Amino acid sequence: MKLEKTYPSLLTADLAAAELWYMRLLGRAPDYRPMPTLLHWELSDQGGLMLSSSEEIASRGSIFLYVADLAAERRRLDEAGIVLGSDIAGDYSTLAQVRDPDGNLITLATPPSGPFPPA
């Protein structure tokens, strides 16, 4: 399989409320509204994020986002009213997590400190 882009889709009970929460998390409005039950953000050349109130499109889940400066994102999110959990030291990255209002897990992580071992 040669993937062009990836778009995790997370389920929300209230799309309007989720839109406001994710606008604070991501720092901007969604890029597209392909249908009444779907919001779509382009986050990089490799993909983005979709939120949907339709179980046919999304399910509860999690998303893992690498950020260049975790401390700066923590400060920005604090100002936006989103409180990340404590830093978690990992083998390759430092992580911080928060759950959205629907219980989906959002993990922010520093870029890996080195290459992962081969599978």
Buried (B, 14 or more C-beta within 10 A) or exposed (E): EEEEEEEBBBBBEEBEEBBEBBBBBBEEEBEEEEEEBBBBBBBEEEBBBBBBBBEEBBEEEBBEBEBEEBEEBBEBBEEBEBEBEEBEEEEBBBBBBBEBEBEBBBBBBBEEEEEEEEE
